[in-house]
């Protein structure tokens, strides 16, 4: 395969994933944070304002159309993204706003209107994270007897995304939509299955990944480049942002001690349940000190749930040969993304290494615990990246596309659809 193509601009893009109390399973239990803060709007507003002051590209909100089943062990996502992002938009002026909305259980016309409205009221700062929703609980929430299969979810995702983008571009018949300074919202996606990579190559402008090693990240980028080219797109106009969980200390020993603290705070039933869900295996009676058995686990393309995280866990099992207890520690209680532990300089070293290798245009940063872990990141890692000339010191524009060096797309239609007719009052007939 060919080497990764060069990307526009030499600086790193950084989002913060406001994952309620933090990425670790026991993050809500760290002593310095309020365990109930994730249930207050002030929690999200304060982090968003800190992110804007630090000149980050965007805040990111994960979500799913179902109430989390493990709320007895940790806080869930307590606010619907479009409502919360509208509030954040009203009290900020530059920071990008990326929200997760299911393509499996939302209709394209409703999505096009709602998300275009968010882009308009924010002045062109919105991005749509397209997800294919897995899980029987979400399916039951919409009256289905079982979840759609993996392939079917991606077929629908491509159809829905195409219809939404056509509506934004003015080619659909969904009704008048307002124009924004960035033309239309940025399309964001995460998925490392074959179907996910194909979808990304066709539609995505920003891609989140769960790559654990530099080699995996480079292979992923080459796969995305190939798919984008196959769809007639310019691969250099796609930003790849791996997930990065950070544990920061003023010394390496302090950072390692915090990592041990976080591991000890994870409720064990939560961690086992998360891992069992990722593997599709009931682990409640497993010997935690026994080696994880690769035999009997299906190949990635046969997994029913999130193939991205399934592949990530399989990679760790095959590479490290861990016990179940060691695997739970590596995953941070089910967090799933790569965890980097160290001083601000060591965190910056890691970020720079991946960026210069061509594996990442930036990172979707998930601090260990919120807000304290994010405070450490913006107070110490961001200045270190700025000293190295790797991160902006001021915003140069006001839109998410401007922050990400992505081209402005065709504006959404300003005029009403033809069938509305002249003089139509808009009232009920």
matplotlib code that plots the C-alpha trace (Angstrom):
import matplotlib.pyplot as plt

x = [0.0, 1.1, 2.1, -0.5, -1.2, -0.1, -2.8, -3.5, -2.0, 0.6, -1.3, -3.2, -6.9, -8.2, -11.8, -12.9, -15.4, -17.5, -18.4, -20.5, -18.1, -15.1, -13.9, -13.0, -15.7, -15.2, -14.4, -17.4, -15.7, -12.5, -12.2, -11.8, -15.0, -18.6, -20.1, -23.3, -21.9, -22.7, -26.4, -26.1, -26.0, -23.3, -20.9, -21.1, -21.1, -18.0, -16.1, -17.2, -16.1, -12.7, -12.4, -13.1, -10.6, -8.0, -8.9, -10.0, -11.6, -14.8, -16.7, -18.2, -21.2, -21.8, -25.3, -27.7, -31.5, -31.9, -31.5, -28.2, -28.8, -25.8, -26.7, -26.3, -22.5, -21.8, -23.6, -25.1, -25.5, -28.0, -28.9, -30.1, -27.3, -29.3, -30.8, -27.5, -25.5, -28.1, -27.4, -23.7, -24.0, -25.8, -23.0, -19.9, -18.8, -16.0, -15.9, -17.2, -20.2, -20.4, -23.4, -24.2, -27.5, -28.6, -29.1, -30.8, -33.8, -34.1, -35.7, -33.7, -36.2, -36.4, -32.6, -31.9, -34.1, -33.0, -29.3, -29.4, -31.1, -28.2, -25.7, -27.6, -28.1, -24.4, -23.1, -21.8, -20.2, -22.1, -21.0, -23.2, -21.6, -23.5, -23.9, -25.4, -27.1, -26.5, -28.2, -31.5, -32.5, -32.4, -34.4, -37.0, -37.3, -38.6, -41.0, -38.7, -38.4, -34.6, -31.8, -31.1, -28.1, -24.7, -24.9, -28.4, -27.6, -24.9, -27.1, -29.6, -26.9, -25.7, -29.2, -30.1, -26.9, -27.2, -30.8, -29.8, -26.8, -29.0, -31.5, -28.8, -27.5, -30.9, -31.5, -34.1, -37.8, -37.7, -38.6, -36.7, -33.6, -31.5, -28.0, -24.9, -21.4, -20.0, -22.5, -23.7, -22.8, -19.7, -20.3, -18.5, -18.3, -16.6, -16.4, -13.5, -15.5, -15.4, -18.9, -17.8, -14.7, -16.7, -19.3, -16.5, -14.9, -18.2, -19.5, -17.3, -15.3, -14.1, -13.4, -13.0, -11.0, -10.2, -6.8, -4.5, -1.1, 0.6, 0.6, -3.1, -3.7, -1.6, -3.3, -6.7, -5.7, -4.6, -7.9, -9.8, -7.6, -8.4, -12.1, -12.3, -10.4, -12.8, -15.7, -14.0, -13.1, -9.9, -8.5, -6.6, -9.9, -10.8, -9.6, -8.8, -9.0, -8.2, -9.7, -7.2, -7.8, -5.3, -4.1, -1.8, 0.5, 3.2, 5.7, 5.5, 5.2, 2.3, 0.5, 1.0, -0.4, -3.5, -3.9, -3.9, -6.4, -8.7, -8.4, -9.4, -12.4, -14.1, -17.0, -16.1, -19.6, -19.6, -16.3, -17.1, -20.5, -18.9, -16.3, -18.8, -21.0, -18.0, -17.1, -20.7, -19.9, -21.4, -18.4, -20.1, -18.5, -15.2, -11.9, -10.4, -6.8, -7.2, -5.9, -8.5, -9.5, -9.4, -10.8, -14.6, -14.8, -16.2, -14.2, -14.8, -17.1, -19.4, -19.8, -23.4, -22.6, -20.0, -17.4, -15.0, -14.7, -14.8, -11.8, -10.0, -10.5, -9.5, -6.3, -5.3, -6.0, -4.0, -1.1, -0.7, -2.2, -3.7, -5.7, -9.2, -8.1, -5.3, -7.6, -10.1, -7.2, -6.1, -9.6, -10.1, -13.2, -14.6, -13.5, -12.2, -9.9, -6.1, -4.9, -1.8, -0.3, 2.4, 3.5, 2.2, 5.4, 5.0, 1.4, 2.5, 5.3, 2.8, 0.4, 3.3, 4.6, 1.3, 0.7, 4.1, 3.9, 0.7, -1.5, -3.6, -4.7, -5.6, -7.4, -10.8, -9.5, -11.3, -9.9, -9.8, -12.2, -14.2, -13.7, -10.3, -8.7, -9.7, -8.3, -5.0, -5.1, -5.9, -3.6, -0.5, -0.7, -2.2, 0.5, 3.2, 1.7, 1.6, 5.2, 6.1, 4.1, 1.6, -1.6, -3.2, -2.9, -5.9, -8.9, -8.5, -12.2, -15.6, -16.8, -16.1, -15.0, -12.6, -11.1, -10.6, -9.3, -12.2, -13.7, -17.0, -19.7, -22.6, -25.1, -28.4, -31.4, -32.8, -36.0, -39.1, -39.8, -41.5, -44.7, -45.4, -46.7, -46.7, -48.6, -48.8, -49.5, -48.0, -51.2, -53.3, -55.4]
y = [0.0, 3.6, 5.9, 8.2, 11.3, 14.6, 16.6, 20.3, 22.4, 21.4, 21.9, 19.4, 19.4, 18.6, 18.0, 17.2, 14.4, 15.5, 11.9, 12.8, 12.3, 11.1, 8.2, 5.8, 3.6, 5.0, 8.6, 9.9, 8.6, 10.6, 12.8, 16.2, 16.1, 16.3, 12.8, 14.3, 17.1, 15.3, 15.8, 19.6, 21.8, 23.9, 20.9, 20.9, 24.7, 25.1, 22.5, 24.1, 27.5, 26.2, 24.4, 27.6, 29.6, 26.9, 27.3, 23.7, 22.7, 21.3, 19.8, 16.4, 14.7, 10.9, 9.7, 6.8, 6.7, 4.5, 4.9, 3.3, 0.0, 0.3, 3.6, 1.9, 1.9, 5.3, 8.4, 8.3, 10.9, 13.0, 15.6, 15.1, 16.5, 19.0, 20.6, 20.8, 22.0, 24.8, 26.0, 25.8, 27.7, 30.5, 31.1, 30.6, 32.1, 30.0, 26.4, 23.7, 21.6, 17.9, 15.9, 12.2, 11.3, 7.9, 7.1, 3.9, 5.4, 9.0, 10.0, 12.0, 14.8, 15.5, 15.2, 17.5, 20.2, 19.8, 19.7, 22.5, 24.6, 23.9, 24.9, 28.1, 29.3, 28.5, 30.5, 27.5, 25.5, 22.2, 18.7, 15.5, 12.4, 9.7, 6.4, 3.1, 2.1, -1.4, -3.2, -4.9, -2.3, 0.6, -1.6, -2.3, 1.4, 1.8, -1.2, -3.7, -7.3, -7.3, -5.1, -4.8, -6.7, -4.9, -4.8, -3.5, -0.7, 0.5, 0.3, 2.5, 4.8, 5.5, 6.1, 8.4, 10.4, 10.8, 12.1, 14.5, 15.9, 16.3, 18.2, 20.5, 21.0, 21.9, 18.8, 17.2, 18.0, 18.3, 22.0, 25.2, 25.1, 28.0, 28.6, 28.9, 30.3, 26.8, 25.8, 22.7, 20.8, 18.7, 14.9, 12.9, 9.2, 6.4, 2.8, 0.4, -2.5, -3.0, -1.4, 1.4, 2.2, 2.1, 4.5, 6.8, 6.9, 7.8, 10.3, 11.3, 14.5, 13.8, 10.2, 9.1, 5.8, 3.5, 2.6, 1.3, 1.3, 3.5, 0.7, 0.2, 3.9, 4.0, 1.0, 2.6, 5.8, 3.9, 2.1, 5.4, 7.0, 4.1, 4.2, 8.0, 7.9, 5.1, 7.5, 10.3, 12.3, 13.9, 11.9, 15.0, 16.7, 14.1, 14.6, 11.5, 12.0, 8.9, 8.7, 9.5, 9.0, 10.9, 10.5, 13.4, 14.0, 16.5, 13.6, 10.2, 8.5, 10.8, 10.0, 6.2, 6.6, 8.3, 5.5, 3.0, 5.1, 5.2, 1.4, 0.9, 3.1, 1.2, -0.9, -4.5, -5.5, -2.5, -3.4, -7.1, -6.2, -3.8, -6.3, -9.1, -6.8, -6.0, -9.7, -11.0, -13.4, -13.7, -13.1, -12.9, -16.2, -15.9, -16.4, -12.9, -14.2, -16.7, -15.8, -14.4, -17.2, -16.1, -19.4, -19.4, -15.6, -14.8, -13.1, -9.3, -9.3, -11.8, -9.7, -8.3, -5.2, -2.5, -4.1, -1.2, -1.9, -5.6, -5.3, -3.1, -5.6, -8.6, -6.7, -6.3, -10.0, -11.2, -8.8, -8.8, -12.2, -10.7, -12.2, -10.9, -8.7, -7.3, -6.7, -4.8, -2.7, -1.9, -0.9, 1.4, -0.4, -0.6, 2.8, 1.3, 4.0, 4.2, 5.4, 7.5, 8.1, 10.6, 14.2, 17.0, 16.7, 13.0, 13.4, 16.0, 13.7, 11.0, 13.4, 14.8, 11.3, 10.1, 13.4, 13.6, 9.9, 10.7, 8.5, 11.4, 14.9, 15.4, 13.7, 13.3, 13.7, 11.9, 13.1, 10.5, 12.4, 15.6, 18.4, 17.9, 15.8, 18.4, 21.2, 19.4, 19.0, 22.6, 24.1, 22.0, 19.9, 22.6, 25.2, 22.5, 21.8, 25.6, 26.0, 23.3, 25.2, 22.3, 23.9, 27.3, 30.2, 32.0, 31.1, 32.2, 31.7, 31.2, 27.9, 24.3, 23.8, 26.7, 25.2, 21.8, 23.2, 21.6, 23.2, 25.1, 22.9, 23.9, 26.1, 24.6, 25.9, 29.3, 29.2, 27.1, 24.0, 24.5, 22.7, 25.1, 27.6, 31.4, 33.0, 29.9, 31.0, 28.0, 27.4, 24.3, 23.6]
z = [0.0, -0.5, 2.3, 3.8, 1.8, 3.3, 5.0, 4.7, 7.5, 10.0, 13.2, 15.3, 15.8, 19.3, 20.5, 24.0, 24.5, 27.5, 28.4, 31.5, 34.5, 32.5, 30.4, 33.2, 34.7, 38.2, 37.2, 39.1, 42.3, 42.1, 45.3, 43.7, 41.6, 42.4, 41.7, 40.5, 38.3, 35.1, 35.9, 35.8, 32.7, 34.4, 34.2, 30.4, 30.0, 32.2, 30.1, 26.8, 27.9, 29.0, 25.7, 23.8, 26.0, 25.1, 21.4, 20.9, 17.7, 19.2, 22.1, 21.3, 22.9, 22.6, 22.9, 22.1, 21.8, 25.0, 28.7, 29.8, 31.7, 34.0, 35.8, 39.2, 38.5, 36.9, 35.6, 32.1, 29.3, 31.0, 28.3, 24.7, 22.5, 20.3, 23.4, 25.2, 22.2, 21.6, 25.1, 24.6, 21.2, 22.9, 25.4, 23.2, 19.9, 18.3, 19.7, 17.3, 18.4, 17.5, 18.5, 18.0, 16.4, 15.3, 11.6, 12.7, 14.5, 13.1, 9.9, 7.3, 6.9, 10.6, 11.0, 8.2, 9.6, 13.3, 12.5, 10.0, 12.7, 15.1, 12.4, 11.7, 15.3, 16.1, 13.1, 11.3, 14.1, 14.1, 13.1, 12.9, 14.3, 12.3, 14.3, 13.5, 16.8, 18.1, 20.9, 21.6, 24.2, 21.6, 19.2, 21.9, 22.6, 19.1, 19.2, 17.4, 18.4, 17.7, 16.5, 12.8, 11.6, 11.2, 7.4, 7.4, 9.8, 7.5, 4.4, 6.2, 7.5, 4.0, 2.7, 5.5, 5.3, 1.6, 2.0, 4.7, 2.8, -0.4, 1.7, 3.0, -0.5, -1.8, -3.9, -1.7, -1.2, 2.6, 2.8, 3.1, 5.3, 6.4, 5.1, 7.3, 7.0, 6.5, 3.9, 5.8, 9.0, 9.0, 8.7, 11.4, 11.7, 13.7, 12.6, 11.7, 10.2, 6.5, 6.2, 8.5, 6.4, 3.2, 4.8, 5.9, 2.5, 0.9, 3.4, 6.4, 6.7, 10.2, 11.4, 15.0, 15.5, 18.4, 17.2, 19.9, 18.1, 15.6, 13.1, 13.4, 12.9, 9.8, 8.3, 9.1, 7.4, 4.2, 4.2, 4.4, 1.8, -0.6, 0.0, -0.3, -3.7, -4.9, -4.3, -6.1, -3.0, -2.0, 1.0, 2.2, 2.9, 5.6, 9.2, 11.2, 15.0, 17.1, 20.6, 23.3, 27.0, 29.2, 32.7, 33.7, 36.6, 37.4, 37.4, 35.8, 39.2, 40.1, 36.8, 37.4, 40.9, 39.5, 37.0, 39.8, 41.7, 38.7, 38.2, 41.8, 41.6, 38.7, 40.0, 39.0, 37.9, 35.6, 34.0, 33.6, 32.1, 29.6, 28.5, 28.2, 26.1, 23.8, 23.4, 23.3, 26.2, 29.7, 32.0, 35.4, 36.6, 34.8, 36.7, 36.4, 36.7, 33.9, 30.4, 28.1, 25.6, 22.0, 20.9, 20.6, 20.0, 16.5, 13.8, 13.7, 10.7, 12.5, 15.6, 16.0, 18.1, 17.7, 15.4, 16.0, 19.8, 19.2, 16.9, 19.4, 22.2, 20.0, 19.0, 22.7, 23.4, 20.4, 21.0, 24.8, 25.8, 29.0, 31.8, 32.2, 35.1, 33.0, 30.1, 32.4, 33.6, 30.1, 29.1, 32.1, 33.1, 29.5, 28.3, 25.1, 23.7, 24.0, 27.4, 27.7, 31.2, 31.9, 32.4, 30.2, 28.2, 27.7, 26.6, 24.1, 22.9, 22.2, 20.4, 18.3, 17.4, 16.0, 14.2, 12.5, 11.5, 9.5, 11.7, 13.1, 12.1, 15.8, 18.6, 20.3, 23.8, 26.6, 30.0, 32.8, 35.0, 34.5, 35.1, 36.8, 34.1, 31.5, 33.6, 33.7, 29.9, 29.0, 31.7, 30.9, 27.7, 25.4, 26.3, 25.7, 22.2, 21.5, 22.5, 19.9, 17.2, 17.0, 18.2, 17.5, 20.0, 18.5, 16.3, 12.7, 11.9, 13.4, 11.8, 12.5, 8.9, 9.3, 12.5, 10.7, 7.4, 5.6, 2.5, 2.7, 1.1, -1.2, 0.8, 1.8, -0.1, 0.9, -1.1, -0.3, -2.3, -5.6, -4.7, -1.8, -4.4, -4.4, -1.5, 0.6, 4.1, 5.9, 7.9, 8.1, 5.0]

ax = plt.figure().add_subplot(projection="3d")
ax.plot(x, y, z, "-o")
ax.set_aspect("equal")
plt.show()
